[in-house]
Each structure stands twice: as C-alpha cells, then as structure tokens.
C-alpha cells in the first residue's frame, strides 16, 4: 500500500508542471489527502490526513493549488489532471466536473459522455471510466491564487 501511495503522489506531483500549459507565471502544486470520518464528543467529523497507508475503498482528496506569480492577469487558465489508475473518481465529484473518458481528447459532464464497448456499441460513461479532469479558471489576478479539487476512491 505504501507503494500505491508513492505512485499516486508521484503521478500527481509529476503532472503539475505539465498542467501549466505554457503560462509560466502560474505556479501549480499538487496534493493528496486521505479523508477519514471520526467520532469526537458525540459528533461525526470528516478530517483530512496525509496518507500513510491506503486500502481499497478509502476516499482521497486530490487538490491542485494555483498561484499567479506574474504581474498580469491570466485569463481562462486551464488545469488538467490525469486520474491515477489506482483510483476512480467519486460519484459526488464526477457529477459536477468537466471530465474526459477518452484520455483527454474530449471533455464534458459525465452524464453527457459515452464509452465505446468492445462490440462497438456505446454505453453511458460511468465515474470509473474517467481518465482526466479539467477546470477552466476564468481569471487569476496578479498575486491571486486558488485551489481545484476532486474526490477519488482507491480501487
């Protein structure tokens, strides 16, 4: 499992520079947290921890922080994250994000996408089919920053 975490972190961190898409004034930083539900004082809370060991079924939060280090506004900045094969995008994230099920060739809401099966027939795409997630940040002012994120489940 430690190897799985290392692989997930390596993929996330290695792809961050590629996500800048020729806009060097924007700096990206990828991260992964393990989401746990804990009981404290009779209340249920969700806490985020650095993953030490993950097992199938664990919920992870993948995030990409962006910051405009330049002196000019950056418009329509695109952040594209490949989804590691060791996870599937959680249904709550999959329903609202721009996703790809074909290796990043086309994007849309999951409900509008289809997957071609071995027999050539198309079926509605499912969360486990997602290969990439894309966000378009309308504008990042000089010195501005933010975070995009999605939840995933360890396969």
PyMOL commands that place a pseudoatom at each C-alpha (Angstrom):
pseudoatom trace, name=CA, resn=UNK, resi=1, chain=A, elem=C, hetatm=0, pos=[0.000, 0.000, 0.000]
pseudoatom trace, name=CA, resn=UNK, resi=2, chain=A, elem=C, hetatm=0, pos=[2.881, 2.399, 0.657]
pseudoatom trace, name=CA, resn=UNK, resi=3, chain=A, elem=C, hetatm=0, pos=[3.967, 1.776, -2.917]
pseudoatom trace, name=CA, resn=UNK, resi=4, chain=A, elem=C, hetatm=0, pos=[0.445, 2.711, -4.072]
pseudoatom trace, name=CA, resn=UNK, resi=5, chain=A, elem=C, hetatm=0, pos=[0.612, 5.992, -2.145]
pseudoatom trace, name=CA, resn=UNK, resi=6, chain=A, elem=C, hetatm=0, pos=[4.038, 6.730, -3.574]
pseudoatom trace, name=CA, resn=UNK, resi=7, chain=A, elem=C, hetatm=0, pos=[2.747, 6.062, -7.076]
pseudoatom trace, name=CA, resn=UNK, resi=8, chain=A, elem=C, hetatm=0, pos=[-0.297, 8.299, -6.594]
pseudoatom trace, name=CA, resn=UNK, resi=9, chain=A, elem=C, hetatm=0, pos=[1.807, 11.125, -5.158]
pseudoatom trace, name=CA, resn=UNK, resi=10, chain=A, elem=C, hetatm=0, pos=[4.455, 10.780, -7.859]
pseudoatom trace, name=CA, resn=UNK, resi=11, chain=A, elem=C, hetatm=0, pos=[1.854, 10.941, -10.628]
pseudoatom trace, name=CA, resn=UNK, resi=12, chain=A, elem=C, hetatm=0, pos=[0.132, 13.935, -9.060]
pseudoatom trace, name=CA, resn=UNK, resi=13, chain=A, elem=C, hetatm=0, pos=[3.323, 15.889, -8.466]
pseudoatom trace, name=CA, resn=UNK, resi=14, chain=A, elem=C, hetatm=0, pos=[4.910, 14.944, -11.784]
pseudoatom trace, name=CA, resn=UNK, resi=15, chain=A, elem=C, hetatm=0, pos=[1.928, 16.164, -13.778]
pseudoatom trace, name=CA, resn=UNK, resi=16, chain=A, elem=C, hetatm=0, pos=[1.698, 19.569, -12.102]
pseudoatom trace, name=CA, resn=UNK, resi=17, chain=A, elem=C, hetatm=0, pos=[4.310, 21.270, -14.323]
pseudoatom trace, name=CA, resn=UNK, resi=18, chain=A, elem=C, hetatm=0, pos=[2.635, 19.927, -17.460]
pseudoatom trace, name=CA, resn=UNK, resi=19, chain=A, elem=C, hetatm=0, pos=[-0.675, 21.382, -16.353]
pseudoatom trace, name=CA, resn=UNK, resi=20, chain=A, elem=C, hetatm=0, pos=[0.608, 24.962, -16.588]
pseudoatom trace, name=CA, resn=UNK, resi=21, chain=A, elem=C, hetatm=0, pos=[0.156, 24.776, -20.383]
pseudoatom trace, name=CA, resn=UNK, resi=22, chain=A, elem=C, hetatm=0, pos=[2.730, 27.408, -21.365]
pseudoatom trace, name=CA, resn=UNK, resi=23, chain=A, elem=C, hetatm=0, pos=[1.680, 30.004, -18.807]
pseudoatom trace, name=CA, resn=UNK, resi=24, chain=A, elem=C, hetatm=0, pos=[4.818, 30.218, -16.649]
pseudoatom trace, name=CA, resn=UNK, resi=25, chain=A, elem=C, hetatm=0, pos=[3.506, 32.984, -14.401]
pseudoatom trace, name=CA, resn=UNK, resi=26, chain=A, elem=C, hetatm=0, pos=[1.110, 30.500, -12.795]
pseudoatom trace, name=CA, resn=UNK, resi=27, chain=A, elem=C, hetatm=0, pos=[2.660, 28.077, -10.326]
pseudoatom trace, name=CA, resn=UNK, resi=28, chain=A, elem=C, hetatm=0, pos=[0.909, 24.784, -9.529]
pseudoatom trace, name=CA, resn=UNK, resi=29, chain=A, elem=C, hetatm=0, pos=[1.229, 22.497, -6.518]
pseudoatom trace, name=CA, resn=UNK, resi=30, chain=A, elem=C, hetatm=0, pos=[-0.496, 19.121, -6.334]
pseudoatom trace, name=CA, resn=UNK, resi=31, chain=A, elem=C, hetatm=0, pos=[-1.502, 17.305, -3.172]
pseudoatom trace, name=CA, resn=UNK, resi=32, chain=A, elem=C, hetatm=0, pos=[-3.361, 14.257, -1.892]
pseudoatom trace, name=CA, resn=UNK, resi=33, chain=A, elem=C, hetatm=0, pos=[-5.145, 13.837, 1.458]
pseudoatom trace, name=CA, resn=UNK, resi=34, chain=A, elem=C, hetatm=0, pos=[-6.893, 10.832, 2.986]
pseudoatom trace, name=CA, resn=UNK, resi=35, chain=A, elem=C, hetatm=0, pos=[-10.447, 11.639, 4.079]
pseudoatom trace, name=CA, resn=UNK, resi=36, chain=A, elem=C, hetatm=0, pos=[-11.486, 9.959, 7.326]
pseudoatom trace, name=CA, resn=UNK, resi=37, chain=A, elem=C, hetatm=0, pos=[-14.706, 10.067, 9.292]
pseudoatom trace, name=CA, resn=UNK, resi=38, chain=A, elem=C, hetatm=0, pos=[-14.122, 10.249, 13.055]
pseudoatom trace, name=CA, resn=UNK, resi=39, chain=A, elem=C, hetatm=0, pos=[-16.313, 10.463, 16.142]
pseudoatom trace, name=CA, resn=UNK, resi=40, chain=A, elem=C, hetatm=0, pos=[-15.397, 13.222, 18.596]
pseudoatom trace, name=CA, resn=UNK, resi=41, chain=A, elem=C, hetatm=0, pos=[-17.540, 14.370, 21.526]
pseudoatom trace, name=CA, resn=UNK, resi=42, chain=A, elem=C, hetatm=0, pos=[-20.550, 12.562, 20.116]
pseudoatom trace, name=CA, resn=UNK, resi=43, chain=A, elem=C, hetatm=0, pos=[-20.219, 14.286, 16.745]
pseudoatom trace, name=CA, resn=UNK, resi=44, chain=A, elem=C, hetatm=0, pos=[-19.157, 12.880, 13.421]
pseudoatom trace, name=CA, resn=UNK, resi=45, chain=A, elem=C, hetatm=0, pos=[-16.427, 14.860, 11.688]
pseudoatom trace, name=CA, resn=UNK, resi=46, chain=A, elem=C, hetatm=0, pos=[-14.527, 14.484, 8.456]
pseudoatom trace, name=CA, resn=UNK, resi=47, chain=A, elem=C, hetatm=0, pos=[-10.787, 15.031, 8.796]
pseudoatom trace, name=CA, resn=UNK, resi=48, chain=A, elem=C, hetatm=0, pos=[-8.083, 15.165, 6.148]
pseudoatom trace, name=CA, resn=UNK, resi=49, chain=A, elem=C, hetatm=0, pos=[-4.774, 13.441, 6.831]
pseudoatom trace, name=CA, resn=UNK, resi=50, chain=A, elem=C, hetatm=0, pos=[-1.577, 12.802, 4.934]
pseudoatom trace, name=CA, resn=UNK, resi=51, chain=A, elem=C, hetatm=0, pos=[-1.968, 9.274, 3.556]
pseudoatom trace, name=CA, resn=UNK, resi=52, chain=A, elem=C, hetatm=0, pos=[0.449, 6.808, 5.109]
pseudoatom trace, name=CA, resn=UNK, resi=53, chain=A, elem=C, hetatm=0, pos=[-1.370, 3.659, 4.020]
pseudoatom trace, name=CA, resn=UNK, resi=54, chain=A, elem=C, hetatm=0, pos=[-4.439, 3.422, 1.817]
pseudoatom trace, name=CA, resn=UNK, resi=55, chain=A, elem=C, hetatm=0, pos=[-6.633, 0.432, 1.096]
pseudoatom trace, name=CA, resn=UNK, resi=56, chain=A, elem=C, hetatm=0, pos=[-9.363, -0.179, -1.470]
pseudoatom trace, name=CA, resn=UNK, resi=57, chain=A, elem=C, hetatm=0, pos=[-12.414, 1.879, -0.591]
pseudoatom trace, name=CA, resn=UNK, resi=58, chain=A, elem=C, hetatm=0, pos=[-10.500, 4.754, 1.045]
pseudoatom trace, name=CA, resn=UNK, resi=59, chain=A, elem=C, hetatm=0, pos=[-11.601, 8.219, -0.078]
pseudoatom trace, name=CA, resn=UNK, resi=60, chain=A, elem=C, hetatm=0, pos=[-8.854, 10.608, -1.172]
pseudoatom trace, name=CA, resn=UNK, resi=61, chain=A, elem=C, hetatm=0, pos=[-8.945, 14.327, -1.894]
pseudoatom trace, name=CA, resn=UNK, resi=62, chain=A, elem=C, hetatm=0, pos=[-6.731, 15.352, -4.814]
pseudoatom trace, name=CA, resn=UNK, resi=63, chain=A, elem=C, hetatm=0, pos=[-6.032, 19.075, -4.987]
pseudoatom trace, name=CA, resn=UNK, resi=64, chain=A, elem=C, hetatm=0, pos=[-4.116, 21.440, -7.218]
pseudoatom trace, name=CA, resn=UNK, resi=65, chain=A, elem=C, hetatm=0, pos=[-3.263, 24.863, -5.839]
pseudoatom trace, name=CA, resn=UNK, resi=66, chain=A, elem=C, hetatm=0, pos=[-2.565, 27.595, -8.372]
pseudoatom trace, name=CA, resn=UNK, resi=67, chain=A, elem=C, hetatm=0, pos=[-0.968, 30.998, -7.847]
pseudoatom trace, name=CA, resn=UNK, resi=68, chain=A, elem=C, hetatm=0, pos=[-0.320, 33.792, -10.323]
pseudoatom trace, name=CA, resn=UNK, resi=69, chain=A, elem=C, hetatm=0, pos=[3.242, 34.933, -9.606]
pseudoatom trace, name=CA, resn=UNK, resi=70, chain=A, elem=C, hetatm=0, pos=[3.270, 37.274, -12.595]
pseudoatom trace, name=CA, resn=UNK, resi=71, chain=A, elem=C, hetatm=0, pos=[2.399, 40.944, -12.899]
pseudoatom trace, name=CA, resn=UNK, resi=72, chain=A, elem=C, hetatm=0, pos=[-0.513, 40.486, -15.314]
pseudoatom trace, name=CA, resn=UNK, resi=73, chain=A, elem=C, hetatm=0, pos=[-3.897, 38.822, -15.051]
pseudoatom trace, name=CA, resn=UNK, resi=74, chain=A, elem=C, hetatm=0, pos=[-4.108, 35.341, -16.549]
pseudoatom trace, name=CA, resn=UNK, resi=75, chain=A, elem=C, hetatm=0, pos=[-7.401, 34.598, -18.298]
pseudoatom trace, name=CA, resn=UNK, resi=76, chain=A, elem=C, hetatm=0, pos=[-9.033, 31.222, -18.997]
pseudoatom trace, name=CA, resn=UNK, resi=77, chain=A, elem=C, hetatm=0, pos=[-6.290, 29.243, -17.295]
pseudoatom trace, name=CA, resn=UNK, resi=78, chain=A, elem=C, hetatm=0, pos=[-6.760, 25.512, -17.883]
pseudoatom trace, name=CA, resn=UNK, resi=79, chain=A, elem=C, hetatm=0, pos=[-5.796, 22.946, -15.261]
pseudoatom trace, name=CA, resn=UNK, resi=80, chain=A, elem=C, hetatm=0, pos=[-5.911, 19.349, -16.490]
pseudoatom trace, name=CA, resn=UNK, resi=81, chain=A, elem=C, hetatm=0, pos=[-5.308, 16.439, -14.131]
pseudoatom trace, name=CA, resn=UNK, resi=82, chain=A, elem=C, hetatm=0, pos=[-4.930, 12.847, -15.292]
pseudoatom trace, name=CA, resn=UNK, resi=83, chain=A, elem=C, hetatm=0, pos=[-6.694, 10.488, -12.893]
pseudoatom trace, name=CA, resn=UNK, resi=84, chain=A, elem=C, hetatm=0, pos=[-4.303, 7.868, -11.461]
pseudoatom trace, name=CA, resn=UNK, resi=85, chain=A, elem=C, hetatm=0, pos=[-5.284, 4.321, -12.459]
pseudoatom trace, name=CA, resn=UNK, resi=86, chain=A, elem=C, hetatm=0, pos=[-5.204, 3.240, -8.805]
pseudoatom trace, name=CA, resn=UNK, resi=87, chain=A, elem=C, hetatm=0, pos=[-8.348, 5.295, -8.100]
pseudoatom trace, name=CA, resn=UNK, resi=88, chain=A, elem=C, hetatm=0, pos=[-11.753, 6.069, -9.555]
pseudoatom trace, name=CA, resn=UNK, resi=89, chain=A, elem=C, hetatm=0, pos=[-13.368, 9.484, -9.303]
pseudoatom trace, name=CA, resn=UNK, resi=90, chain=A, elem=C, hetatm=0, pos=[-16.008, 9.595, -6.548]
pseudoatom trace, name=CA, resn=UNK, resi=91, chain=A, elem=C, hetatm=0, pos=[-19.587, 9.985, -7.745]
pseudoatom trace, name=CA, resn=UNK, resi=92, chain=A, elem=C, hetatm=0, pos=[-20.065, 13.350, -5.975]
pseudoatom trace, name=CA, resn=UNK, resi=93, chain=A, elem=C, hetatm=0, pos=[-17.110, 14.828, -7.882]
pseudoatom trace, name=CA, resn=UNK, resi=94, chain=A, elem=C, hetatm=0, pos=[-17.852, 13.041, -11.153]
pseudoatom trace, name=CA, resn=UNK, resi=95, chain=A, elem=C, hetatm=0, pos=[-21.321, 14.549, -11.453]
pseudoatom trace, name=CA, resn=UNK, resi=96, chain=A, elem=C, hetatm=0, pos=[-20.230, 18.191, -11.454]
pseudoatom trace, name=CA, resn=UNK, resi=97, chain=A, elem=C, hetatm=0, pos=[-16.798, 18.388, -13.127]
pseudoatom trace, name=CA, resn=UNK, resi=98, chain=A, elem=C, hetatm=0, pos=[-15.647, 18.611, -16.737]
pseudoatom trace, name=CA, resn=UNK, resi=99, chain=A, elem=C, hetatm=0, pos=[-14.228, 15.140, -17.356]
pseudoatom trace, name=CA, resn=UNK, resi=100, chain=A, elem=C, hetatm=0, pos=[-12.787, 13.004, -20.127]
pseudoatom trace, name=CA, resn=UNK, resi=101, chain=A, elem=C, hetatm=0, pos=[-13.290, 9.288, -20.641]
pseudoatom trace, name=CA, resn=UNK, resi=102, chain=A, elem=C, hetatm=0, pos=[-11.045, 9.046, -23.699]
pseudoatom trace, name=CA, resn=UNK, resi=103, chain=A, elem=C, hetatm=0, pos=[-7.605, 10.013, -22.467]
pseudoatom trace, name=CA, resn=UNK, resi=104, chain=A, elem=C, hetatm=0, pos=[-8.222, 13.756, -22.603]
pseudoatom trace, name=CA, resn=UNK, resi=105, chain=A, elem=C, hetatm=0, pos=[-9.378, 14.070, -26.215]
pseudoatom trace, name=CA, resn=UNK, resi=106, chain=A, elem=C, hetatm=0, pos=[-12.872, 15.378, -25.353]
pseudoatom trace, name=CA, resn=UNK, resi=107, chain=A, elem=C, hetatm=0, pos=[-14.435, 16.834, -22.195]
pseudoatom trace, name=CA, resn=UNK, resi=108, chain=A, elem=C, hetatm=0, pos=[-17.931, 17.290, -20.842]
pseudoatom trace, name=CA, resn=UNK, resi=109, chain=A, elem=C, hetatm=0, pos=[-20.192, 16.449, -17.942]
pseudoatom trace, name=CA, resn=UNK, resi=110, chain=A, elem=C, hetatm=0, pos=[-20.110, 12.726, -17.221]
pseudoatom trace, name=CA, resn=UNK, resi=111, chain=A, elem=C, hetatm=0, pos=[-23.852, 12.463, -17.867]
pseudoatom trace, name=CA, resn=UNK, resi=112, chain=A, elem=C, hetatm=0, pos=[-23.290, 13.610, -21.474]
pseudoatom trace, name=CA, resn=UNK, resi=113, chain=A, elem=C, hetatm=0, pos=[-20.410, 11.245, -22.305]
pseudoatom trace, name=CA, resn=UNK, resi=114, chain=A, elem=C, hetatm=0, pos=[-20.413, 7.721, -23.692]
pseudoatom trace, name=CA, resn=UNK, resi=115, chain=A, elem=C, hetatm=0, pos=[-17.861, 4.928, -23.864]
pseudoatom trace, name=CA, resn=UNK, resi=116, chain=A, elem=C, hetatm=0, pos=[-17.460, 2.649, -26.857]
pseudoatom trace, name=CA, resn=UNK, resi=117, chain=A, elem=C, hetatm=0, pos=[-17.583, -1.022, -25.857]
pseudoatom trace, name=CA, resn=UNK, resi=118, chain=A, elem=C, hetatm=0, pos=[-15.645, -3.894, -27.437]
pseudoatom trace, name=CA, resn=UNK, resi=119, chain=A, elem=C, hetatm=0, pos=[-18.602, -4.721, -29.705]
pseudoatom trace, name=CA, resn=UNK, resi=120, chain=A, elem=C, hetatm=0, pos=[-18.709, -1.111, -30.964]
pseudoatom trace, name=CA, resn=UNK, resi=121, chain=A, elem=C, hetatm=0, pos=[-21.880, -0.195, -29.101]
pseudoatom trace, name=CA, resn=UNK, resi=122, chain=A, elem=C, hetatm=0, pos=[-21.877, 2.918, -26.925]
pseudoatom trace, name=CA, resn=UNK, resi=123, chain=A, elem=C, hetatm=0, pos=[-22.920, 2.953, -23.281]
pseudoatom trace, name=CA, resn=UNK, resi=124, chain=A, elem=C, hetatm=0, pos=[-23.286, 5.845, -20.833]
pseudoatom trace, name=CA, resn=UNK, resi=125, chain=A, elem=C, hetatm=0, pos=[-19.959, 6.746, -19.213]
pseudoatom trace, name=CA, resn=UNK, resi=126, chain=A, elem=C, hetatm=0, pos=[-19.512, 5.980, -15.516]
pseudoatom trace, name=CA, resn=UNK, resi=127, chain=A, elem=C, hetatm=0, pos=[-17.240, 7.506, -12.874]
pseudoatom trace, name=CA, resn=UNK, resi=128, chain=A, elem=C, hetatm=0, pos=[-14.787, 4.612, -13.171]
pseudoatom trace, name=CA, resn=UNK, resi=129, chain=A, elem=C, hetatm=0, pos=[-14.294, 5.485, -16.869]
pseudoatom trace, name=CA, resn=UNK, resi=130, chain=A, elem=C, hetatm=0, pos=[-12.882, 8.960, -16.154]
pseudoatom trace, name=CA, resn=UNK, resi=131, chain=A, elem=C, hetatm=0, pos=[-9.287, 9.402, -17.327]
pseudoatom trace, name=CA, resn=UNK, resi=132, chain=A, elem=C, hetatm=0, pos=[-8.850, 13.176, -16.899]
pseudoatom trace, name=CA, resn=UNK, resi=133, chain=A, elem=C, hetatm=0, pos=[-10.465, 16.123, -15.132]
pseudoatom trace, name=CA, resn=UNK, resi=134, chain=A, elem=C, hetatm=0, pos=[-10.281, 19.696, -16.396]
pseudoatom trace, name=CA, resn=UNK, resi=135, chain=A, elem=C, hetatm=0, pos=[-11.017, 23.049, -14.826]
pseudoatom trace, name=CA, resn=UNK, resi=136, chain=A, elem=C, hetatm=0, pos=[-11.009, 26.420, -16.575]
pseudoatom trace, name=CA, resn=UNK, resi=137, chain=A, elem=C, hetatm=0, pos=[-10.239, 29.267, -14.181]
pseudoatom trace, name=CA, resn=UNK, resi=138, chain=A, elem=C, hetatm=0, pos=[-11.804, 32.391, -15.755]
pseudoatom trace, name=CA, resn=UNK, resi=139, chain=A, elem=C, hetatm=0, pos=[-9.255, 34.874, -14.374]
pseudoatom trace, name=CA, resn=UNK, resi=140, chain=A, elem=C, hetatm=0, pos=[-6.331, 34.862, -11.955]
pseudoatom trace, name=CA, resn=UNK, resi=141, chain=A, elem=C, hetatm=0, pos=[-5.270, 38.347, -10.875]
pseudoatom trace, name=CA, resn=UNK, resi=142, chain=A, elem=C, hetatm=0, pos=[-1.596, 39.102, -10.176]
pseudoatom trace, name=CA, resn=UNK, resi=143, chain=A, elem=C, hetatm=0, pos=[-0.912, 37.615, -6.748]
pseudoatom trace, name=CA, resn=UNK, resi=144, chain=A, elem=C, hetatm=0, pos=[-4.197, 35.707, -6.924]
pseudoatom trace, name=CA, resn=UNK, resi=145, chain=A, elem=C, hetatm=0, pos=[-4.484, 32.052, -6.026]
pseudoatom trace, name=CA, resn=UNK, resi=146, chain=A, elem=C, hetatm=0, pos=[-6.982, 29.268, -5.558]
pseudoatom trace, name=CA, resn=UNK, resi=147, chain=A, elem=C, hetatm=0, pos=[-7.480, 25.534, -5.431]
pseudoatom trace, name=CA, resn=UNK, resi=148, chain=A, elem=C, hetatm=0, pos=[-9.270, 22.992, -7.602]
pseudoatom trace, name=CA, resn=UNK, resi=149, chain=A, elem=C, hetatm=0, pos=[-10.003, 19.542, -6.233]
pseudoatom trace, name=CA, resn=UNK, resi=150, chain=A, elem=C, hetatm=0, pos=[-11.791, 16.253, -6.652]
pseudoatom trace, name=CA, resn=UNK, resi=151, chain=A, elem=C, hetatm=0, pos=[-12.532, 13.198, -4.536]
pseudoatom trace, name=CA, resn=UNK, resi=152, chain=A, elem=C, hetatm=0, pos=[-11.496, 9.707, -5.583]
pseudoatom trace, name=CA, resn=UNK, resi=153, chain=A, elem=C, hetatm=0, pos=[-11.880, 6.206, -4.202]
pseudoatom trace, name=CA, resn=UNK, resi=154, chain=A, elem=C, hetatm=0, pos=[-8.959, 3.763, -4.052]
pseudoatom trace, name=CA, resn=UNK, resi=155, chain=A, elem=C, hetatm=0, pos=[-9.704, 0.780, -6.331]
for i in range(1, 155): cmd.bond("trace and resi %d" % i, "trace and resi %d" % (i + 1))
show_as sticks, trace
zoom trace
